[in-house]
Every structure is written in C-alpha cells, then in structure tokens.
Amino acid sequence: MEIKQPSSCSCIPNVQPPDCGCPPDNKPLPPISTITSTITFANHLDHFLARWGWKRSEHRVEPGLYRLGNPAADSPVFASANYTLSFDALRSALAGNDGYILVLDTKGINVWCAAGKGTFGTDELVSRIQSTGLASVVSHRKIIVPQLGAPGVSWPEILRRSGFIVEYGPVRARDLPEYLKTRKATDEMRRVQFPVKERVVLTPVEFVHVALPAIAAFIILYYLAGYVAALAAITTVVAGTVLLPALLPIIPTYDFSTKGLILGVIISIPFTVSYATITALPLWANVMAALVPMLIIPAVTAYFSLNFTGCTTFTSRTGVKKEIFRYVPVMALMAGSGIVIGIILGVSRLAGVI
C-alpha cells in the first residue's frame, strides 16, 4: 500500500505546517548544484589520499541538494553521506540516470559509520529535506536511502516530520541502475559482503596511523634489546594492520579480538622460540624472555583488530562494546605483564645477574 504525503503539506508560503518537508517561510531556497557522473583525476587523487589517511577530515562534499544530469520533477532522490568516496561512488554508479542527490552532513564519514554515530540519521535527513526545499523541487515524496544507512534512520519519523517516504535501496551503489528498473532489491542486493579486496583496501589508513610509533619502537628496541625485538615490533604492526583484515574470515572465531589474539600467538611463535633458545642465558631467563613476545604480540594484534569492527556489518555497536569490556582488560594485562617481565630482564642484565 502506498503511503501518500499529507494533503496539508503544500509548500505554499505561510501555509505549510511546521513539520512539512519545506523550507521555512519567506526564506529563499539554496541553489541546486549540477554534477556529473564523471570521476576525474582530481577525484581519484582525493580517494587515494583518503585511503592513506591524508587530512582525513577534509575529504568532504558540501551538504545540500545536487542535480545529476537533467532531472525532472518526478526523478528519484538519493540520500548520501558527504564523504567524497561515498558521494563519488553514488554519482558514478548512476551514470546515464537523471536524479537528485541529497547530501547529508555526516562530518566527512561514510554512510555505515555515520549511521552508527547518528550523523547519517533521522534528524539530519529531516533537516536537510527542509533546508533544501526538496518538497518544492520534486513532485513525489520518496527518498532512496542506502541500506547501510538504515540503523540511523527511522522511516516513521521521517514520514511524520517531513512527509517523505524512505525507500531503502541496495547495499552497494553499483546495483542502483538495476534496482531502479523495478524499485525492488534482490536478495543479492541486500546481502552485505566484506571480500578480501575491500578488506585489504582499508589497510593503508590503519598502517599509516601507527607507522610513526612503529618506527620509533623499532629504533628504541633495536638499541635496547637487539634486532630480534625490533623485528618483532614491526612484524606485530604488519600483522595487526595488514594480515588480520586479509585473513579475517579464515581465523575460526567470531569476536574480532579473539581473531587478533590467535593471529598474534601464531606470529609470536618464532620470536618465542628465538628467546627460549638463547644459550647464553640461564633457564629461568630463557623462560621469562620467551614470555615477553608471547604476551605482548597477541595483545597488540588483538587491539589492532578492534579498529576493523567499524568497517563491517559483521558486528554491531553493542557487540563492539561487549568486546571492549570483555577483552581490553585482558589485552592490557597481557601487554603490561610482558613489559614488566622485559624490564626485569633488562635490569637483571644491567646488574650482571644474567
């Protein structure tokens, strides 16, 4: 059954009710910018820099209403985040189609993450419908929202406050042309996937965030504990930021933290064996030295794993909170114990005990 806009919402100056999807009385409508589906070299460069975390907060599109192609009053309206990668993925996928794109102010965050944070949400969508005067631009009262934006959007509230009906589109923008033919999403269009290509493409920004601390740790450990400890630091960073997302579905646990712990244990084995077999040390020192990588590497790798919980719908906000409260204390205890043991060994070495 089709739900029609309330007849009282007419967008006639001084007549529309306060919750109608129209601009405030006596205020001029903001201009509608015209865009194309062409992705330029500058756009590709922006995407590259965004992937590598360069000036992360600056990859934004100005919120508002955009005209794609030559839309008419009955052309579809699509909601988008103002993150450049999200916006460009949408407009490029709509090549050959006419329509309007309503860009929400998500603070430069993609749809999925912004929906979880509340910036791609009911209040912002209603506000943007009203501030752009969308009801006076199109003759229909439907707006297509990405499926991944659903957690932040309450369609009954959108209808009540703006008169617009929310239509949830497919997960991926590339499926929109097929979706628009019938306005029905297939099971495949609704299925959320996280293939290896999409997992690996996330690794540069995660690696860049920890690159400087990793280099500092490498230098410090090289001079204080030798090349094996320095190599262990770099290996841990690479494992937590690159190997973990690549191997995510292969590691046989549900929680991201336990996936990181398992990978960390595997990565720590050669370093554990290396320290356990140092012939110049007494047995007790060998055992303590072996415990250092066995405790620190899995803890750090598990901590890195939490960075990827916001990149996929495999988990949820409540699931992430449970992981944090359940596993972060364990990570801290493991890492802290490893550091204390390392300090004890270092002091013993300086004191000539070993």
TORLUMTOR-382722 format. One record per residue: residue number from 0; residue in one letter; x, y, z of N, C-alpha, C in turn. Coordinates in steps of 0.1 Angstrom, whole numbers, always signed. Layout:
<rs>
R num residuo    nu    nv    nw   cau   cav   caw    cu    cv    cw
R NUM       A     X     Y     Z     X     Y     Z     X     Y     Z
...
</rs>
This chain:
<rs>
R num residuo    nu    nv    nw   cau   cav   caw    cu    cv    cw
R   0       M    +8   -12    +0    +0    +0    +0    +9   +12    +0
R   1       E    +6   +21    -9   +14   +33   -10    +9   +44    +0
R   2       I   +19   +49    +8   +16   +60   +17   +17   +73   +11
R   3       K    +7   +81   +11    +8   +94    +4   +11  +105   +14
R   4       Q   +17  +116    +9   +21  +127   +17    +8  +134   +22
R   5       P    +8  +139   +35    -4  +146   +40    -8  +157   +31
R   6       S   -21  +158   +28   -26  +168   +19   -23  +182   +23
R   7       S   -21  +184   +37   -19  +198   +42    -5  +203   +39
R   8       C    +4  +194   +35   +18  +198   +32   +19  +202   +18
R   9       S   +17  +215   +15   +16  +220    +2   +28  +228    -3
R  10       C   +37  +232    +7   +48  +241    +4   +44  +254    -2
R  11       I   +32  +259    +1   +28  +272    -3   +32  +282    +9
R  12       P   +39  +293    +6   +44  +302   +16   +33  +305   +26
R  13       N   +36  +305   +39   +28  +308   +50   +16  +298   +52
R  14       V   +16  +287   +45    +5  +278   +47   +10  +264   +52
R  15       Q   +22  +259   +49   +26  +246   +53   +28  +245   +68
R  16       P   +25  +233   +73   +26  +230   +87   +41  +230   +91
R  17       P   +45  +232  +104   +59  +233  +108   +67  +221  +105
R  18       D   +61  +209  +105   +69  +197  +103   +69  +192   +88
R  19       C   +64  +201   +79   +64  +197   +65   +78  +197   +59
R  20       G   +81  +190   +49   +94  +190   +43   +96  +202   +34
R  21       C   +94  +213   +38   +95  +225   +30  +104  +235   +37
R  22       P  +110  +245   +30  +119  +255   +37  +110  +264   +45
R  23       P  +117  +270   +55  +109  +280   +64  +103  +291   +55
R  24       D   +92  +296   +60   +85  +307   +53   +94  +319   +50
R  25       N   +93  +324   +38   +99  +337   +34  +114  +336   +33
R  26       K  +120  +323   +32  +134  +322   +31  +137  +316   +17
R  27       P  +146  +322   +10  +149  +317    -4  +155  +303    -4
R  28       L  +152  +295   -14  +158  +282   -15  +173  +283   -18
R  29       P  +181  +274   -13  +195  +274   -17  +196  +269   -31
R  30       P  +207  +273   -38  +209  +269   -52  +211  +254   -53
R  31       I  +207  +248   -64  +210  +234   -66  +222  +233   -76
R  32       S  +232  +226   -71  +244  +225   -79  +242  +213   -89
R  33       T  +247  +215  -101  +247  +204  -111  +260  +196  -112
R  34       I  +259  +183  -111  +271  +175  -111  +270  +164  -123
R  35       T  +280  +157  -125  +280  +147  -135  +285  +134  -128
R  36       S  +285  +123  -136  +289  +110  -131  +304  +107  -133
R  37       T  +310  +117  -140  +324  +115  -143  +334  +116  -131
R  38       I  +342  +107  -129  +352  +107  -119  +365  +112  -125
R  39       T  +370  +124  -121  +382  +130  -127  +394  +125  -120
R  40       F  +406  +129  -125  +419  +126  -119  +419  +132  -105
R  41       A  +414  +144  -103  +414  +150   -90  +406  +142   -80
R  42       N  +395  +136   -85  +387  +128   -76  +394  +115   -72
R  43       H  +401  +109   -82  +409   +97   -79  +420  +100   -69
R  44       L  +426  +112   -71  +437  +116   -62  +431  +118   -48
R  45       D  +420  +124   -47  +413  +126   -34  +410  +112   -27
R  46       H  +406  +103   -35  +403   +89   -30  +415   +83   -25
R  47       F  +426   +84   -32  +439   +78   -28  +444   +84   -15
R  48       L  +443   +97   -14  +447  +104    -2  +439  +100   +10
R  49       A  +426   +99    +7  +416   +95   +18  +420   +81   +23
R  50       R  +423   +72   +14  +426   +58   +17  +439   +57   +26
R  51       W  +448   +67   +24  +460   +67   +31  +460   +76   +43
R  52       G  +448   +81   +46  +446   +89   +58  +451  +103   +58
R  53       W  +454  +108   +46  +459  +122   +45  +448  +132   +47
R  54       K  +450  +140   +57  +440  +150   +61  +426  +144   +61
R  55       R  +424  +134   +69  +412  +126   +69  +399  +134   +70
R  56       S  +399  +144   +77  +386  +152   +79  +383  +161   +68
R  57       E  +392  +162   +58  +389  +172   +47  +384  +166   +34
R  58       H  +381  +153   +34  +375  +147   +22  +360  +147   +23
R  59       R  +355  +159   +21  +341  +162   +22  +335  +169   +10
R  60       V  +321  +167    +9  +313  +174    -1  +304  +183    +7
R  61       E  +302  +195    +1  +293  +204    +8  +279  +198    +9
R  62       P  +273  +197   +21  +259  +192   +22  +249  +201   +14
R  63       G  +239  +194    +9  +228  +201    +2  +223  +192    -9
R  64       L  +216  +199   -19  +209  +192   -29  +217  +194   -42
R  65       Y  +219  +182   -49  +227  +183   -62  +218  +177   -73
R  66       R  +219  +183   -85  +212  +178   -97  +222  +170  -105
R  67       L  +218  +157  -108  +226  +148  -116  +220  +147  -129
R  68       G  +226  +151  -140  +221  +150  -153  +210  +161  -155
R  69       N  +199  +157  -161  +188  +166  -163  +175  +161  -157
R  70       P  +174  +161  -144  +162  +155  -137  +150  +164  -139
R  71       A  +138  +157  -138  +125  +163  -138  +119  +163  -124
R  72       A  +107  +168  -123  +101  +168  -110   +98  +154  -105
R  73       D   +97  +144  -114   +94  +131  -109  +106  +122  -109
R  74       S  +118  +128  -110  +131  +120  -109  +133  +116   -95
R  75       P  +141  +104   -93  +143   +99   -80  +153  +108   -72
R  76       V  +152  +107   -59  +161  +114   -50  +169  +104   -42
R  77       F  +182  +106   -41  +191   +96   -34  +197  +104   -22
R  78       A  +198   +97   -11  +205  +103    +1  +219   +98    +1
R  79       S  +228  +107    +5  +243  +103    +5  +249  +110   +17
R  80       A  +260  +103   +22  +269  +110   +31  +277  +120   +24
R  81       N  +284  +129   +31  +292  +139   +25  +307  +135   +25
R  82       Y  +310  +123   +27  +323  +117   +25  +325  +116   +10
R  83       T  +336  +121    +4  +338  +121   -10  +337  +107   -16
R  84       L  +343   +97   -10  +342   +84   -16  +328   +79   -17
R  85       S  +320   +82    -7  +306   +77    -7  +298   +85   -18
R  86       F  +300   +98   -18  +293  +106   -28  +297  +103   -42
R  87       D  +310  +101   -45  +315   +98   -58  +311   +84   -62
R  88       A  +310   +74   -53  +306   +61   -56  +291   +61   -61
R  89       L  +283   +69   -55  +269   +70   -58  +267   +77   -72
R  90       R  +274   +88   -74  +271   +95   -87  +277   +88   -98
R  91       S  +289   +81   -96  +294   +73  -107  +286   +61  -111
R  92       A  +280   +55  -101  +271   +44  -103  +258   +47  -111
R  93       L  +254   +60  -110  +242   +65  -116  +244   +71  -130
R  94       A  +256   +67  -136  +259   +72  -150  +247   +69  -159
R  95       G  +243   +79  -166  +232   +76  -176  +218   +78  -170
R  96       N  +217   +81  -157  +204   +83  -150  +203   +97  -145
R  97       D  +191  +102  -145  +189  +116  -140  +182  +115  -126
R  98       G  +186  +124  -118  +181  +124  -104  +186  +135   -96
R  99       Y  +183  +134   -83  +188  +144   -73  +195  +136   -62
R 100       I  +206  +142   -58  +213  +136   -46  +213  +146   -35
R 101       L  +207  +141   -24  +206  +149   -11  +217  +145    -2
R 102       V  +227  +154    -1  +239  +151    +7  +237  +156   +21
R 103       L  +238  +146   +31  +237  +149   +45  +251  +153   +51
R 104       D  +250  +161   +61  +263  +165   +68  +267  +154   +78
R 105       T  +275  +145   +73  +280  +134   +82  +294  +136   +87
R 106       K  +298  +148   +86  +312  +152   +91  +323  +145   +84
R 107       G  +321  +142   +71  +331  +135   +63  +332  +120   +66
R 108       I  +322  +114   +71  +322  +100   +74  +313   +92   +65
R 109       N  +316   +80   +62  +308   +72   +52  +295   +68   +58
R 110       V  +286   +63   +50  +272   +61   +54  +271   +51   +66
R 111       W  +278   +40   +65  +277   +29   +75  +282   +35   +89
R 112       C  +293   +41   +89  +299   +46  +102  +291   +57  +107
R 113       A  +286   +66   +98  +278   +78  +102  +265   +74  +107
R 114       A  +259   +63  +102  +246   +58  +107  +248   +53  +121
R 115       G  +259   +46  +124  +262   +42  +137  +265   +53  +147
R 116       K  +271   +64  +142  +274   +75  +151  +262   +85  +152
R 117       G  +252   +83  +143  +240   +92  +144  +240  +104  +135
R 118       T  +251  +106  +127  +252  +118  +118  +244  +115  +105
R 119       F  +244  +103  +101  +235   +99   +90  +223   +94   +97
R 120       G  +214  +103  +101  +203   +99  +109  +190  +106  +106
R 121       T  +180  +104  +114  +167  +109  +112  +167  +125  +113
R 122       D  +173  +130  +123  +173  +145  +124  +180  +152  +113
R 123       E  +191  +147  +109  +199  +153   +98  +191  +152   +85
R 124       L  +185  +140   +82  +178  +138   +70  +166  +148   +69
R 125       V  +158  +149   +80  +147  +158   +80  +151  +172   +78
R 126       S  +162  +176   +86  +167  +190   +85  +171  +193   +70
R 127       R  +178  +183   +64  +183  +186   +50  +171  +186   +40
R 128       I  +161  +178   +42  +149  +179   +33  +143  +193   +34
R 129       Q  +142  +198   +46  +135  +211   +48  +144  +222   +44
R 130       S  +157  +222   +47  +165  +233   +43  +168  +235   +28
R 131       T  +166  +224   +21  +168  +224    +6  +155  +227    -1
R 132       G  +144  +226    +6  +131  +228    +0  +128  +217   -10
R 133       L  +132  +205    -6  +131  +193   -15  +116  +191   -20
R 134       A  +107  +194   -11   +93  +191   -14   +88  +200   -25
R 135       S   +94  +212   -27   +91  +221   -38   +98  +218   -51
R 136       V  +108  +209   -50  +117  +206   -62  +111  +194   -69
R 137       V  +107  +184   -62  +101  +171   -68   +86  +170   -65
R 138       S   +80  +163   -74   +65  +162   -73   +61  +149   -64
R 139       H   +71  +140   -62   +68  +128   -54   +73  +131   -40
R 140       R   +71  +121   -31   +76  +122   -18   +83  +109   -13
R 141       K   +93  +106   -21  +101   +94   -18  +116   +98   -19
R 142       I  +123   +92   -10  +138   +94   -10  +145   +80    -8
R 143       I  +154   +77   -17  +161   +64   -16  +173   +65    -7
R 144       V  +173   +58    +4  +184   +58   +14  +192   +45   +13
R 145       P  +205   +46   +13  +213   +33   +13  +209   +24   +24
R 146       Q  +209   +11   +21  +205    +1   +31  +214    +2   +44
R 147       L  +227    +5   +42  +236    +6   +53  +233   +18   +62
R 148       G  +225   +27   +57  +221   +39   +65  +209   +36   +74
R 149       A  +203   +25   +72  +191   +21   +79  +192   +22   +95
R 150       P  +204   +18  +101  +204   +19  +115  +203   +33  +121
R 151       G  +205   +43  +113  +204   +56  +118  +191   +63  +115
R 152       V  +183   +57  +106  +171   +64  +101  +158   +57  +105
R 153       S  +149   +65  +111  +136   +60  +115  +126   +64  +104
R 154       W  +122   +55   +96  +113   +59   +85   +99   +65   +90
R 155       P   +93   +60  +101   +81   +66  +105   +83   +80  +110
R 156       E   +94   +83  +116   +97   +97  +120   +99  +106  +108
R 157       I  +106  +101   +98  +109  +109   +85   +95  +112   +79
R 158       L   +87  +102   +78   +73  +104   +72   +65  +115   +80
R 159       R   +65  +113   +93   +57  +122  +102   +63  +136  +101
R 160       R   +76  +138  +101   +81  +151  +102   +84  +158   +89
R 161       S   +84  +151   +78   +87  +157   +65   +77  +154   +54
R 162       G   +70  +143   +56   +60  +139   +46   +67  +130   +35
R 163       F   +80  +127   +37   +87  +119   +27   +88  +104   +32
R 164       I   +86   +95   +22   +87   +81   +25  +101   +77   +22
R 165       V  +107   +69   +32  +120   +64   +30  +119   +51   +22
R 166       E  +127   +50   +12  +128   +37    +4  +143   +32    +5
R 167       Y  +144   +21   +11  +158   +16   +13  +163    +9    +0
R 168       G  +174   +15    -5  +180    +9   -17  +189    -2   -14
R 169       P  +196    -7   -24  +206   -18   -22  +218   -14   -13
R 170       V  +225   -24    -9  +237   -22    -1  +248   -14    -9
R 171       R  +250   -18   -22  +260   -12   -30  +254    -2   -40
R 172       A  +261    +9   -42  +257   +19   -52  +257   +13   -66
R 173       R  +266    +4   -69  +267    -1   -82  +254    -9   -87
R 174       D  +246   -13   -77  +234   -21   -80  +222   -11   -83
R 175       L  +224    +2   -81  +212   +11   -83  +206   +11   -97
R 176       P  +214   +11  -107  +208   +11  -121  +198    -1  -123
R 177       E  +202   -13  -118  +193   -24  -119  +181   -23  -110
R 178       Y  +184   -18   -98  +173   -16   -88  +163    -6   -93
R 179       L  +167    +4  -100  +158   +15  -104  +148   +10  -115
R 180       K  +151    -2  -121  +142    -7  -131  +129   -12  -125
R 181       T  +130   -18  -113  +118   -24  -107  +115   -18   -93
R 182       R  +125   -10   -88  +124    -5   -74  +123   -16   -64
R 183       K  +128   -28   -67  +129   -39   -58  +143   -44   -57
R 184       A  +148   -47   -45  +161   -52   -44  +161   -67   -43
R 185       T  +170   -74   -50  +171   -88   -49  +178   -92   -37
R 186       D  +178  -105   -33  +185  -110   -22  +200  -107   -22
R 187       E  +205  -108   -34  +219  -105   -36  +222   -90   -33
R 188       M  +213   -81   -37  +215   -67   -35  +214   -63   -20
R 189       R  +207   -72   -12  +205   -69    +2  +216   -76   +10
R 190       R  +224   -84    +4  +234   -92   +11  +247   -83   +14
R 191       V  +251   -82   +26  +263   -75   +30  +275   -84   +29
R 192       Q  +285   -80   +21  +297   -88   +19  +309   -80   +23
R 193       F  +320   -87   +27  +332   -80   +30  +344   -88   +24
R 194       P  +345   -88   +11  +355   -96    +4  +369   -91    +7
R 195       V  +379  -100    +3  +393   -97    +6  +397   -83    +0
R 196       K  +392   -80   -12  +396   -67   -18  +392   -56   -10
R 197       E  +380   -56    -5  +375   -45    +4  +382   -45   +17
R 198       R  +386   -56   +22  +393   -56   +35  +407   -51   +33
R 199       V  +414   -55   +23  +428   -50   +21  +429   -35   +18
R 200       V  +418   -30   +11  +419   -16    +7  +418    -7   +20
R 201       L  +414   -13   +31  +413    -5   +44  +427    -4   +51
R 202       T  +436   -13   +47  +448   -14   +54  +458    -2   +54
R 203       P  +458    +5   +43  +468   +17   +43  +465   +27   +54
R 204       V  +453   +31   +55  +450   +41   +65  +453   +36   +79
R 205       E  +450   +23   +82  +453   +18   +95  +468   +17   +98
R 206       F  +476   +13   +87  +490   +12   +88  +496   +26   +90
R 207       V  +491   +36   +83  +497   +49   +84  +495   +55   +98
R 208       H  +484   +52  +104  +481   +57  +118  +492   +52  +128
R 209       V  +497   +41  +126  +507   +35  +136  +521   +35  +130
R 210       A  +523   +40  +118  +536   +39  +112  +547   +46  +121
R 211       L  +545   +59  +125  +555   +66  +132  +558   +59  +146
R 212       P  +547   +56  +154  +550   +48  +166  +558   +35  +164
R 213       A  +555   +29  +152  +561   +16  +149  +576   +18  +146
R 214       I  +579   +29  +139  +593   +32  +136  +601   +36  +149
R 215       A  +594   +44  +157  +600   +47  +170  +603   +35  +178
R 216       A  +593   +26  +179  +595   +14  +187  +606    +5  +181
R 217       F  +607    +5  +168  +618    -3  +161  +632    +2  +165
R 218       I  +633   +16  +165  +646   +22  +168  +650   +20  +183
R 219       I  +640   +22  +192  +643   +21  +206  +646    +6  +210
R 220       L  +638    -3  +205  +640   -17  +208  +653   -22  +202
R 221       Y  +657   -17  +190  +669   -21  +184  +682   -18  +193
R 222       Y  +681    -6  +199  +693    -2  +207  +692    -8  +221
R 223       L  +680   -10  +226  +678   -16  +240  +678   -31  +240
R 224       A  +672   -37  +230  +670   -52  +231  +675   -60  +219
R 225       G  +680   -53  +209  +685   -60  +198  +676   -61  +186
R 226       Y  +681   -66  +175  +673   -66  +162  +661   -76  +163
R 227       V  +662   -86  +171  +650   -96  +172  +638   -88  +178
R 228       A  +640   -81  +188  +629   -73  +194  +624   -63  +185
R 229       A  +633   -56  +178  +629   -46  +168  +621   -52  +157
R 230       L  +625   -63  +152  +618   -70  +141  +604   -75  +146
R 231       A  +603   -79  +159  +591   -83  +164  +581   -72  +165
R 232       A  +585   -60  +167  +577   -48  +168  +571   -45  +154
R 233       I  +579   -45  +144  +574   -43  +130  +565   -54  +125
R 234       T  +569   -66  +129  +560   -77  +125  +546   -77  +131
R 235       T  +546   -72  +143  +533   -71  +150  +524   -61  +144
R 236       V  +530   -50  +140  +522   -39  +134  +517   -44  +120
R 237       V  +525   -50  +112  +521   -55   +99  +510   -66  +101
R 238       A  +512   -74  +111  +502   -85  +113  +488   -79  +117
R 239       G  +489   -69  +126  +476   -63  +131  +469   -54  +121
R 240       T  +476   -48  +112  +470   -38  +103  +468   -44   +88
R 241       V  +476   -54   +85  +475   -59   +71  +471   -74   +71
R 242       L  +478   -82   +78  +474   -97   +78  +461   -99   +84
R 243       L  +458   -93   +94  +445   -96  +101  +433   -93   +92
R 244       P  +431   -82   +86  +420   -80   +77  +420   -89   +65
R 245       A  +432   -92   +60  +433  -102   +49  +428  -116   +52
R 246       L  +431  -120   +64  +428  -134   +69  +415  -134   +77
R 247       L  +408  -123   +78  +397  -122   +88  +387  -134   +88
R 248       P  +381  -138   +76  +372  -149   +77  +378  -163   +79
R 249       I  +391  -164   +77  +398  -177   +78  +401  -180   +93
R 250       I  +403  -170  +101  +405  -173  +115  +392  -177  +122
R 251       P  +392  -189  +128  +379  -195  +132  +373  -191  +145
R 252       T  +371  -178  +147  +364  -173  +159  +354  -162  +154
R 253       Y  +345  -158  +163  +335  -148  +159  +340  -134  +163
R 254       D  +345  -133  +175  +350  -120  +180  +362  -115  +173
R 255       F  +363  -102  +170  +375   -97  +163  +387   -98  +173
R 256       S  +385   -96  +185  +396   -96  +195  +402  -110  +196
R 257       T  +394  -120  +196  +400  -134  +196  +407  -137  +183
R 258       K  +402  -132  +172  +409  -134  +159  +423  -128  +160
R 259       G  +423  -116  +166  +436  -109  +168  +446  -117  +177
R 260       L  +440  -122  +188  +448  -130  +197  +454  -142  +191
R 261       I  +445  -149  +183  +450  -161  +176  +461  -158  +166
R 262       L  +459  -148  +158  +469  -144  +148  +482  -140  +156
R 263       G  +480  -132  +167  +492  -128  +174  +500  -139  +180
R 264       V  +493  -150  +185  +500  -161  +190  +508  -168  +179
R 265       I  +503  -169  +167  +510  -176  +156  +522  -167  +153
R 266       I  +520  -154  +152  +531  -145  +148  +542  -145  +159
R 267       S  +538  -147  +171  +548  -147  +182  +557  -159  +183
R 268       I  +553  -170  +177  +560  -183  +179  +575  -182  +175
R 269       P  +578  -177  +163  +593  -177  +160  +601  -168  +170
R 270       F  +595  -157  +175  +602  -149  +184  +603  -156  +198
R 271       T  +592  -163  +202  +593  -170  +214  +603  -181  +214
R 272       V  +604  -188  +203  +614  -199  +202  +628  -193  +202
R 273       S  +630  -181  +195  +643  -175  +194  +648  -171  +208
R 274       Y  +639  -165  +217  +643  -161  +230  +645  -173  +239
R 275       A  +637  -184  +237  +637  -195  +246  +650  -204  +244
R 276       T  +657  -201  +233  +668  -210  +230  +681  -202  +230
R 277       I  +681  -190  +236  +694  -183  +238  +703  -190  +248
R 278       T  +714  -195  +243  +723  -204  +251  +730  -196  +262
R 279       A  +732  -183  +260  +739  -176  +270  +731  -173  +282
R 280       L  +719  -176  +282  +710  -172  +294  +707  -185  +302
R 281       P  +706  -183  +315  +701  -194  +324  +687  -197  +320
R 282       L  +683  -209  +325  +669  -214  +321  +658  -205  +325
R 283       W  +659  -199  +338  +648  -190  +342  +647  -178  +333
R 284       A  +659  -173  +329  +659  -161  +320  +653  -164  +306
R 285       N  +656  -177  +301  +651  -181  +289  +635  -182  +289
R 286       V  +630  -187  +300  +616  -188  +302  +609  -174  +302
R 287       M  +615  -165  +310  +610  -152  +311  +611  -144  +297
R 288       A  +622  -146  +290  +624  -139  +277  +614  -144  +267
R 289       A  +611  -157  +268  +601  -163  +258  +587  -158  +261
R 290       L  +584  -155  +274  +571  -150  +277  +568  -136  +272
R 291       V  +579  -128  +270  +577  -114  +266  +569  -113  +252
R 292       P  +575  -119  +241  +567  -119  +229  +554  -126  +229
R 293       M  +553  -137  +237  +541  -145  +238  +530  -137  +244
R 294       L  +533  -127  +253  +523  -119  +259  +520  -106  +252
R 295       I  +530   -99  +247  +529   -86  +241  +523   -87  +227
R 296       I  +529   -96  +218  +524   -96  +204  +510   -99  +203
R 297       P  +504  -110  +209  +490  -112  +208  +481  -101  +213
R 298       A  +485   -95  +224  +477   -84  +230  +477   -72  +220
R 299       V  +488   -68  +214  +488   -57  +205  +480   -60  +192
R 300       T  +482   -72  +187  +475   -76  +175  +460   -76  +177
R 301       A  +456   -81  +189  +442   -81  +192  +436   -67  +193
R 302       Y  +444   -58  +199  +440   -44  +200  +438   -38  +186
R 303       F  +447   -41  +177  +446   -36  +163  +433   -41  +157
R 304       S  +429   -53  +160  +417   -59  +154  +405   -51  +157
R 305       L  +404   -44  +168  +392   -36  +172  +390   -25  +162
R 306       N  +401   -21  +155  +400   -10  +145  +391   -13  +134
R 307       F  +389   -26  +131  +382   -31  +119  +367   -34  +123
R 308       T  +363   -33  +135  +349   -36  +139  +340   -26  +132
R 309       G  +344   -14  +130  +336    -4  +124  +335    -4  +109
R 310       C  +343   -13  +103  +344   -14   +88  +334   -24   +82
R 311       T  +327   -31   +90  +319   -42   +85  +307   -43   +94
R 312       T  +296   -48   +88  +284   -51   +95  +284   -65  +101
R 313       F  +296   -72  +101  +297   -84  +108  +294   -83  +123
R 314       T  +296   -71  +128  +294   -69  +142  +285   -57  +144
R 315       S  +282   -53  +156  +273   -42  +159  +279   -33  +170
R 316       R  +272   -22  +173  +277   -13  +183  +277   -20  +197
R 317       T  +266   -28  +199  +266   -35  +212  +277   -46  +212
R 318       G  +279   -52  +201  +289   -63  +200  +303   -57  +203
R 319       V  +306   -45  +197  +319   -39  +199  +321   -35  +214
R 320       K  +310   -30  +220  +311   -26  +234  +314   -39  +242
R 321       K  +307   -50  +239  +310   -62  +247  +324   -66  +245
R 322       E  +329   -65  +233  +343   -69  +231  +353   -61  +239
R 323       I  +350   -48  +239  +359   -38  +246  +359   -41  +261
R 324       F  +348   -43  +267  +347   -46  +281  +352   -60  +285
R 325       R  +351   -69  +275  +355   -83  +278  +370   -85  +276
R 326       Y  +375   -79  +265  +388   -83  +261  +399   -73  +263
R 327       V  +396   -60  +263  +406   -50  +265  +413   -51  +278
R 328       P  +406   -54  +290  +414   -57  +302  +423   -68  +301
R 329       V  +419   -79  +293  +428   -90  +291  +441   -86  +283
R 330       M  +438   -78  +273  +449   -72  +264  +459   -64  +273
R 331       A  +453   -56  +281  +461   -47  +290  +470   -55  +299
R 332       L  +463   -65  +305  +470   -74  +315  +482   -81  +308
R 333       M  +479   -87  +296  +490   -94  +289  +501   -85  +285
R 334       A  +498   -73  +279  +508   -64  +275  +516   -59  +287
R 335       G  +509   -55  +297  +515   -50  +309  +525   -60  +315
R 336       S  +520   -73  +316  +529   -83  +322  +541   -85  +313
R 337       G  +539   -85  +300  +551   -87  +291  +561   -76  +293
R 338       I  +556   -63  +294  +565   -52  +296  +573   -53  +309
R 339       V  +565   -57  +320  +572   -58  +333  +583   -69  +333
R 340       I  +580   -80  +326  +590   -91  +325  +602   -86  +317
R 341       G  +599   -78  +307  +610   -73  +299  +619   -63  +307
R 342       I  +612   -55  +315  +620   -46  +323  +629   -53  +334
R 343       I  +623   -64  +339  +630   -72  +349  +642   -78  +343
R 344       L  +641   -83  +330  +652   -89  +323  +663   -78  +320
R 345       G  +658   -67  +316  +667   -56  +313  +675   -51  +325
R 346       V  +668   -50  +337  +675   -46  +349  +685   -57  +353
R 347       S  +681   -70  +352  +690   -81  +356  +702   -81  +347
R 348       R  +700   -78  +335  +712   -77  +326  +721   -66  +329
R 349       L  +716   -54  +332  +724   -43  +336  +731   -46  +350
R 350       A  +725   -53  +358  +730   -56  +372  +740   -68  +371
R 351       G  +742   -74  +359  +751   -85  +358  +746   -98  +363
R 352       V  +733   -99  +366  +727  -111  +371  +726  -122  +359
R 353       I  +724  -117  +347  +724  -126  +336  +733  -121  +325
</rs>
